[in-house]
């Protein structure tokens, strides 16, 4: 099937709720993609940060092949080894909590919000979230997402959500009434533009939650599973949350989501209160186990630290040549390049030259390579980016 034939198939049969690029992807391997016309693309934003250990990692591929031949899915009235093993691995690498599995980050955040209301005292129903956040597309999570552009067409939203500026401790304290059940926050805002929380802000959330009998929920859908150089983003900030959510990179490209809560909080989620038909299925959990093993066996946390610093240094060096770059920020391999003008055209030209990056909030380029990335691949990406910026200057 040609590229045009595939596009026509989509036009006829697939709801057009995505702004798609006119390319058909047919293969992925490591840090590279290939389209149906044979073009090779260096992917520095793999699957919206889903393919955190690269496309089609051999260990994940083998685990999925093996599991498909044994048992793909069994409902949660039974036990299964892959789900139990993955829960143990995540618990041991976080704060020793218990896991609930689902299929996406939005589902994980939904579960966290429900659990917060279940666990906290009667009369506590409000949630504090931050401007610039992104927590999902379901009704509860789009309401939690404090960006008006995502609310258009869906009003009225769900009641009980209070928005404050990110990193604003005074606003946090003012919003923290006795009716607050939880604060939901990203340690680093991803879609919001790679905005890093200050330690003081997160520590203030922890303190106020303790004082007021509320829960601290960290949305680690993008920051979790190694991208920042630690297993979870919160581990950079000397805090411990009550609940974390994760998804994207957790299973090497296979759909999965998870919520982890402390043992005390998790005890409130009893049978009949919440569920997910496909959550914790054998296939996804086997892929998750393989992903965690690959990160450890290949020392990818350390690679994220080293290559993240290398990439940020290389990108910052371009600022001297290109006034369009205001500054570079980020942690590990979660990097944002703040521009002085919109970046959509830059992203498009980079793709034409074989580099995939992303632009969010009009002026922030997201540079989020797989954790397997090498210095040579970062050099290749920065050279292409540099060339595109040079063309725009001429």
Secondary structure, 3 states (H helix, E strand, C coil): CCHHHHHHHHHHHCCCCCCCCCCCEEEEEECEEEECCCCEEEECECCCCCCCCCECCHHHHHHHHHHHCCCCCCCCCCCCHHHHHHHHHHHHHCCCCEEEEECCHHHHHHHHHHHHHHHCCCCCCEEEEEECCCCCCCHHHHHHCECHHHCCCCCCCCCCEEEECCCCHHHHHHHCCCCEEEEEECCEECCCCCEECCHHHHHHHHHHHHHHCCEEEEECCCCCCCCCCCCCHHHHCCCCCCEEEECHHHHCCCCCEEEEECHHHHCCCCCCCCCCCCCCCHHHHHHHHHHHHHHHHCCHHHHHHHHHHHHHHHHHHHHHCCCCEEEEEEECCEEEEEECCCCHHHHHHHHHCCEECEEECCCEEEEECCCCCCHHHHHHHHHHHHHHHHHHHC
